[in-house]
């Protein structure tokens, strides 16, 4: 029988007192659009001063040429992670066109149709061109407008010393805590995360409104007009996570409920290998031009949209599924977080404290496998939270959302106390109190604050533009760390050289390269 939460908390107290959980490792990936001073998506190339988007380890692009992605290194310090992220902003802002800003919100700026979202360019190497063709496929399948949405990914791995302690508390021999068992426990975490992720939508959702240009092609949308050129839902929390955002009905047929690593890998691989009729109709290579990588439900593993993913750092030329199958889960990637438009980095240290406690709770809480009914309940709860999470009558698990949120935060309290036990201060309990305040007072949620600003500025674009300009001044007013600036400058130069070397070393034509990639 799986031990209960209290059993784990009591058993881990001694190790926690000695600082075990100070070794939690994390990294942040933050996306942000480059825009004009008028709040329009930039049409400029990725700045050469920021290096190669293919090979730079910290500054790249996601879908669009204008959608910057900042990637921090792994760190056990939340403060270091945030400082590094802010310096990436400073370095980039100082090297952008004078007329460009960084858009500090998840829903995009003003767009001018599908073509205004330029597909990212990664050079002429096979690996670079594959990244570009993959994005062509996303355009053909979902359109480019959806790919202009930005978010924050929060990557976490627990200390290596934790796993044998958990095995011992479960009555297992220490050698049982191998890679397979560790993967199983990470999947326990993932299932619980999906059960409870609606809470994160309420607490951190910050996209209740959007510009009218985002709705091109969505004439039958359910949103209401909130201001000039602005649509939204008065009680929404995260339209980014709604059916208008990163959701896909075709992928819904995959029915991945994360009951095991084997099931997860096999389901994703099957979705890549088997042609899907609508995508087959698009074609792969037509008149000598690639439209997509293949005709499966997924072109590659990363196309699967999920609020959380099991991950592993890949070796060179290794695919995500291969890495997971060979060595198991190394860390998890939380993907459902909106950018907080009121924070220069889109996230702060207090939110990181809360997320770490939330994820540890999900790991330690018993996590039965999910059946079809459970998956439907999870989907319903998430939709209720993102679309109407600030409606006092909204239900989660057939109970009022605020009541459910209060009860869940109370269950998190002893986890926060455990995490605080090695310190004279209480950052985890303090972070929990911040979130409880949002449950007690809906107006404190980022989504409510965002709607208030939209009303004050008479529109979504004016509201976010105001924040973008203020944050630019705020960030550039504080000098970048000189050591980091030197590092970023060196990486920008060396990454361009790395891309050129890759392009010079290619010996295969792209057709053969792609064939071998999917055959391996």
Buried (B, 14 or more C-beta within 10 A) or exposed (E): EEBEBEEBBEBBBEBBEEEBBEEBBBBBBBBBBBBBEEBBBBEBEBBEBBBBBBBBEBBBBBBBBBBBBBBBEEBEBBEEBBBBBBBBBBBBBEBBEEEBBBBBBBBBBBBEEBEBBBBBBBBBBBBBBBBBBBBBBBBBBBBBBBBBBBBBBBBBBBBEEBBBBBBBBBEEEEEBBEBEBBBBBBBBBBBBBBBBBBBBBBBBBBBBBBBBBBBBEBEEBEBEEBBEBBBBBBBBBBBBBBBBBBBBEBBEEBEBBBBEBEBBBEBBBEBBEEEBEEBEEBBBEEEEEBBBBBBBBBBBBEBBBBBBBBBBEBEEEBBBBBBBBEBBBBBBBBBBBBBBBBBBBBBBBBBBBBBBBBBBBBBBBEBEEBEEEBBEBBEBBBBBBBBBBBBEEBBBBEEBBBEBBEEBBEEBBBBBBBBBBBEEEBBBBBBBBBBBEBBEEBEBBBBBBBBEBBBEBEBBBBBBBBBBEEBBEEBEEEEBBEEBBEBBBEBBBBBBEBBBEBBEEBEEEBEEBBEEBBEE
